[in-house]
Amino acid sequence: MKAINVKRLCVFAAPFLFAASAQADVVTNWNQRASEITVAHQAGPWGQAPMVLIQAAVFESVNAVTRRYPQAGYLKLDAPAGASIDAAVAAANRAVLIRMATTQGAGIEAAYQAALATVPEGPAKADGIALGEKAASGILAMRKPTGALPVFYRPITGAGVYVPTVVPANADLPPASCWVLDRVDQFRPAPRRS
């Protein structure tokens, strides 16, 4: 019988063992939950719009705690020392989703309560919740005056029922102004030199 090369077996098996134990962080976990909630909301072409607002609010709240990017952000929030990032992320997601995915209140609340159940009670949790709510409120306030109009899309119907898209798609977008960028061409590449 041929001897098993243990070294090769370990190299082969290691990625599968680590993959089973790997977990996403609180931001990516909430991103998945929020995505599922917005899809369930069935808002048509703009269905994922809350995700932009959520990610901006999450960035603002997490950056207020970590200060990883001190010059970044628009809200310039101050986080109390020790504020819980997990609670802040949960609160930011909940605050935006409650406003944007109005048909999914029960699912939003269930996800929020499940997330907060993993955070120990105390000032860190309370400060994190307040910070996440403040970040979401600030981002929603920034978004309000941009001029973007709500899109009223026909609900998804059953098989065999044709529901045309709005023509032209996103016709309401041109009057909207930037709300996170300084200008619309901020990240365009420079002209190519010959």
HUCOR-V601187 format. One record per helix or strand. SS is the DSSP state (hx for helix, st for strand). FROM is the first residue (numbers start at 1). TO is the last residue. Records with the same first field share a line. If there is no record, write none. Layout:
BEGIN
SS=FROM-TO, FROM-TO
END
This chain:
BEGIN
hx=6-21, 26-41, 44-46, 49-66, 85-100, 102-116, 123-144
END
